[in-house]
Amino acid sequence: MAWANGLNNLVINVDSAIVVNKMHIPARPNHLHYFIIKECQEYIYNMQWTVVIEHCYWEASRVAEHLPNLRVEQQEPLLFLNQPPAFA
């Protein structure tokens, strides 16, 4: 979706340190999930874009966890917010 919309500089925050580590080191062929990890790495690192994958704690990603629950009907496939939405 990012690529299709012309976004070529991404910072991806993931609340799983394991996933972040798997994306930063070469996948070992004997790993149970080798093909999935390798495919993700190739997609992320072989495109003509800059991608930074960072770990963040769950508490820091509360807004991202909340966004799917907004139940806002929108016509556009991509929504840009100028500030985080308010939530309890």
Z-matrix of the N, CA and C atoms (Angstrom, degrees):
N
C 1 1.439
C 2 1.529 1 110.42
N 3 1.328 2 117.16 1 -42.65
C 4 1.463 3 119.37 2 179.00
C 5 1.521 4 110.63 3 -61.74
N 6 1.335 5 116.06 4 -47.27
C 7 1.462 6 120.84 5 -179.35
C 8 1.524 7 111.23 6 -61.41
N 9 1.322 8 116.36 7 -43.64
C 10 1.460 9 121.31 8 -178.52
C 11 1.528 10 112.04 9 -64.26
N 12 1.323 11 117.11 10 -25.57
C 13 1.463 12 121.32 11 -179.89
C 14 1.527 13 112.71 12 -97.91
N 15 1.324 14 117.00 13 12.40
C 16 1.452 15 120.82 14 174.98
C 17 1.514 16 115.43 15 78.84
N 18 1.307 17 117.70 16 13.77
C 19 1.467 18 120.62 17 177.88
C 20 1.523 19 107.87 18 -85.50
N 21 1.329 20 116.76 19 119.22
C 22 1.456 21 118.79 20 -176.50
C 23 1.521 22 114.26 21 -120.74
N 24 1.305 23 117.95 22 7.01
C 25 1.456 24 123.20 23 172.95
C 26 1.523 25 107.53 24 -130.33
N 27 1.321 26 116.42 25 111.49
C 28 1.459 27 120.50 26 -175.72
C 29 1.518 28 111.71 27 -124.15
N 30 1.309 29 115.12 28 143.08
C 31 1.456 30 122.25 29 167.47
C 32 1.521 31 105.23 30 -119.75
N 33 1.318 32 115.30 31 117.73
C 34 1.459 33 121.01 32 -178.15
C 35 1.516 34 108.21 33 -107.22
N 36 1.319 35 116.46 34 120.36
C 37 1.456 36 122.22 35 176.71
C 38 1.516 37 108.64 36 -100.32
N 39 1.323 38 115.48 37 124.47
C 40 1.459 39 122.09 38 -177.32
C 41 1.519 40 108.00 39 -123.34
N 42 1.334 41 116.07 40 133.98
C 43 1.462 42 118.23 41 -178.90
C 44 1.524 43 113.27 42 -89.44
N 45 1.321 44 116.76 43 20.04
C 46 1.461 45 122.15 44 175.26
C 47 1.523 46 108.73 45 -121.76
N 48 1.323 47 116.35 46 109.86
C 49 1.465 48 120.81 47 179.15
C 50 1.521 49 110.73 48 -62.90
N 51 1.316 50 117.34 49 -31.70
C 52 1.474 51 120.89 50 178.94
C 53 1.520 52 110.35 51 -62.64
N 54 1.323 53 117.25 52 -45.77
C 55 1.466 54 120.87 53 179.48
C 56 1.522 55 110.28 54 -62.64
N 57 1.318 56 117.53 55 -44.24
C 58 1.468 57 121.07 56 179.20
C 59 1.519 58 109.98 57 -58.69
N 60 1.332 59 116.83 58 -46.49
C 61 1.465 60 120.59 59 179.75
C 62 1.522 61 111.45 60 -62.88
N 63 1.318 62 118.08 61 -41.74
C 64 1.470 63 121.25 62 179.84
C 65 1.519 64 111.46 63 -63.44
N 66 1.322 65 118.25 64 -32.02
C 67 1.459 66 120.88 65 -179.77
C 68 1.521 67 111.87 66 -77.78
N 69 1.334 68 118.24 67 -22.83
C 70 1.456 69 121.24 68 -176.97
C 71 1.523 70 114.35 69 -91.31
N 72 1.312 71 118.49 70 -18.59
C 73 1.464 72 120.35 71 -178.71
C 74 1.528 73 109.26 72 -113.47
N 75 1.331 74 117.33 73 148.71
C 76 1.469 75 119.24 74 179.00
C 77 1.535 76 111.25 75 -59.78
N 78 1.309 77 115.57 76 138.89
C 79 1.465 78 120.61 77 179.37
C 80 1.521 79 109.41 78 -72.27
N 81 1.326 80 115.39 79 138.51
C 82 1.468 81 120.12 80 177.38
C 83 1.528 82 108.95 81 -89.72
N 84 1.318 83 117.86 82 134.16
C 85 1.472 84 120.90 83 -177.61
C 86 1.523 85 114.29 84 -58.45
N 87 1.328 86 118.53 85 -23.94
C 88 1.463 87 120.13 86 -179.44
C 89 1.532 88 113.05 87 -90.13
N 90 1.334 89 117.26 88 2.92
C 91 1.465 90 120.87 89 178.72
C 92 1.524 91 109.73 90 -72.54
N 93 1.315 92 116.95 91 141.76
C 94 1.465 93 122.52 92 -178.41
C 95 1.527 94 112.35 93 -54.21
N 96 1.328 95 117.13 94 -38.84
C 97 1.462 96 121.94 95 -176.51
C 98 1.525 97 112.05 96 -108.07
N 99 1.310 98 117.03 97 30.64
C 100 1.462 99 122.52 98 -175.22
C 101 1.530 100 112.76 99 -51.98
N 102 1.319 101 117.26 100 -49.96
C 103 1.461 102 120.11 101 -173.73
C 104 1.532 103 112.03 102 -67.52
N 105 1.319 104 117.21 103 -35.50
C 106 1.470 105 120.55 104 177.58
C 107 1.524 106 110.13 105 -68.51
N 108 1.331 107 116.29 106 -46.12
C 109 1.464 108 120.60 107 -179.97
C 110 1.524 109 110.06 108 -62.63
N 111 1.322 110 116.39 109 -46.05
C 112 1.466 111 121.31 110 -179.13
C 113 1.528 112 111.27 111 -61.45
N 114 1.326 113 116.91 112 -42.87
C 115 1.462 114 120.00 113 179.06
C 116 1.526 115 111.23 114 -63.46
N 117 1.318 116 117.57 115 -42.29
C 118 1.472 117 120.80 116 177.67
C 119 1.521 118 110.58 117 -62.76
N 120 1.331 119 116.75 118 -45.72
C 121 1.465 120 120.24 119 179.47
C 122 1.523 121 111.79 120 -61.25
N 123 1.318 122 116.89 121 -43.25
C 124 1.464 123 119.50 122 -179.85
C 125 1.519 124 111.28 123 -64.10
N 126 1.314 125 116.77 124 -41.47
C 127 1.463 126 119.85 125 179.65
C 128 1.518 127 110.97 126 -65.37
N 129 1.313 128 116.91 127 -41.66
C 130 1.461 129 120.88 128 -176.99
C 131 1.520 130 111.48 129 -72.53
N 132 1.323 131 117.17 130 -45.38
C 133 1.456 132 120.18 131 -169.57
C 134 1.527 133 114.98 132 -97.68
N 135 1.327 134 119.15 133 -10.60
C 136 1.456 135 120.08 134 -178.73
C 137 1.523 136 113.72 135 -100.42
N 138 1.308 137 117.84 136 -2.56
C 139 1.455 138 120.62 137 176.84
C 140 1.526 139 108.38 138 -84.27
N 141 1.315 140 116.14 139 164.99
C 142 1.458 141 121.39 140 178.52
C 143 1.525 142 109.92 141 -86.57
N 144 1.323 143 115.74 142 63.80
C 145 1.449 144 121.24 143 178.56
C 146 1.510 145 109.89 144 -149.74
N 147 1.312 146 116.33 145 168.24
C 148 1.452 147 122.28 146 178.22
C 149 1.520 148 107.85 147 -107.82
N 150 1.323 149 115.47 148 122.39
C 151 1.459 150 121.17 149 -179.20
C 152 1.524 151 108.64 150 -125.65
N 153 1.320 152 116.01 151 127.77
C 154 1.458 153 122.49 152 174.37
C 155 1.518 154 106.61 153 -116.52
N 156 1.328 155 115.99 154 125.65
C 157 1.464 156 120.81 155 179.01
C 158 1.516 157 107.39 156 -109.02
N 159 1.326 158 115.91 157 121.12
C 160 1.466 159 121.71 158 -176.47
C 161 1.517 160 110.63 159 -124.80
N 162 1.322 161 114.52 160 150.98
C 163 1.460 162 119.69 161 174.54
C 164 1.528 163 109.18 162 -88.11
N 165 1.316 164 116.40 163 139.18
C 166 1.464 165 121.34 164 171.77
C 167 1.524 166 107.13 165 -136.65
N 168 1.284 167 115.81 166 151.37
C 169 1.459 168 119.80 167 178.65
C 170 1.519 169 110.12 168 -76.15
N 171 1.312 170 115.96 169 154.89
C 172 1.454 171 121.24 170 -177.25
C 173 1.513 172 111.21 171 -54.32
N 174 1.317 173 117.67 172 -40.36
C 175 1.460 174 120.80 173 -179.14
C 176 1.527 175 111.26 174 -59.57
N 177 1.322 176 116.56 175 -32.96
C 178 1.461 177 120.68 176 179.87
C 179 1.524 178 111.74 177 -75.57
N 180 1.308 179 116.79 178 -19.29
C 181 1.463 180 119.66 179 -178.64
C 182 1.523 181 112.76 180 -102.73
N 183 1.321 182 117.55 181 19.12
C 184 1.467 183 120.76 182 -179.20
C 185 1.516 184 112.70 183 -58.43
N 186 1.314 185 117.08 184 -37.71
C 187 1.463 186 119.71 185 -179.85
C 188 1.527 187 109.41 186 -64.25
N 189 1.326 188 116.93 187 -45.50
C 190 1.466 189 119.98 188 178.88
C 191 1.525 190 111.09 189 -63.08
N 192 1.305 191 116.96 190 -34.68
C 193 1.464 192 120.48 191 177.26
C 194 1.531 193 110.49 192 -69.28
N 195 1.310 194 116.41 193 -28.87
C 196 1.461 195 121.83 194 -176.33
C 197 1.538 196 112.97 195 -82.70
N 198 1.305 197 117.93 196 -29.68
C 199 1.465 198 121.28 197 -173.67
C 200 1.531 199 114.62 198 -53.98
N 201 1.333 200 119.79 199 -43.95
C 202 1.468 201 117.93 200 179.59
C 203 1.530 202 113.57 201 -63.34
N 204 1.321 203 116.69 202 -19.79
C 205 1.459 204 120.41 203 -178.43
C 206 1.520 205 113.88 204 -90.41
N 207 1.303 206 118.20 205 2.89
C 208 1.463 207 120.54 206 -178.70
C 209 1.530 208 112.72 207 -66.75
N 210 1.303 209 116.66 208 -28.18
C 211 1.468 210 122.38 209 179.65
C 212 1.528 211 112.14 210 56.28
N 213 1.294 212 114.02 211 39.10
C 214 1.458 213 119.10 212 177.92
C 215 1.520 214 107.57 213 -94.05
N 216 1.315 215 115.35 214 124.17
C 217 1.458 216 118.64 215 176.88
C 218 1.519 217 108.14 216 -83.98
N 219 1.306 218 114.96 217 125.44
C 220 1.455 219 119.84 218 179.47
C 221 1.512 220 109.41 219 -133.41
N 222 1.296 221 116.10 220 150.47
C 223 1.453 222 121.69 221 -179.47
C 224 1.531 223 111.46 222 -86.23
N 225 1.318 224 116.58 223 -30.97
C 226 1.463 225 121.02 224 -176.89
C 227 1.534 226 110.20 225 -81.41
N 228 1.339 227 117.24 226 144.77
C 229 1.462 228 120.13 227 -179.52
C 230 1.531 229 113.45 228 -75.40
N 231 1.333 230 118.28 229 -13.76
C 232 1.450 231 122.26 230 -177.66
C 233 1.519 232 108.94 231 -132.61
N 234 1.308 233 116.94 232 133.18
C 235 1.458 234 122.12 233 -178.29
C 236 1.516 235 109.61 234 -120.83
N 237 1.321 236 117.47 235 127.56
C 238 1.454 237 122.84 236 175.61
C 239 1.523 238 108.10 237 -107.00
N 240 1.334 239 116.17 238 129.51
C 241 1.460 240 121.50 239 177.17
C 242 1.522 241 108.45 240 -109.87
N 243 1.318 242 116.96 241 135.14
C 244 1.450 243 120.95 242 177.71
C 245 1.514 244 113.03 243 -77.67
N 246 1.316 245 116.67 244 -21.77
C 247 1.459 246 122.00 245 177.16
C 248 1.525 247 108.82 246 -148.91
N 249 1.317 248 117.13 247 156.16
C 250 1.466 249 119.24 248 -179.74
C 251 1.529 250 110.97 249 -61.24
N 252 1.324 251 117.38 250 144.73
C 253 1.468 252 119.03 251 177.46
C 254 1.525 253 110.93 252 -70.32
N 255 1.317 254 115.25 253 151.35
C 256 1.468 255 120.09 254 177.34
C 257 1.516 256 109.00 255 -79.35
N 258 1.310 257 116.50 256 137.98
C 259 1.459 258 121.44 257 176.58
C 260 1.503 259 108.55 258 -153.24
N 261 1.322 260 114.97 259 159.29
C 262 1.487 261 119.92 260 -178.09
C 263 1.484 262 111.20 261 -82.86
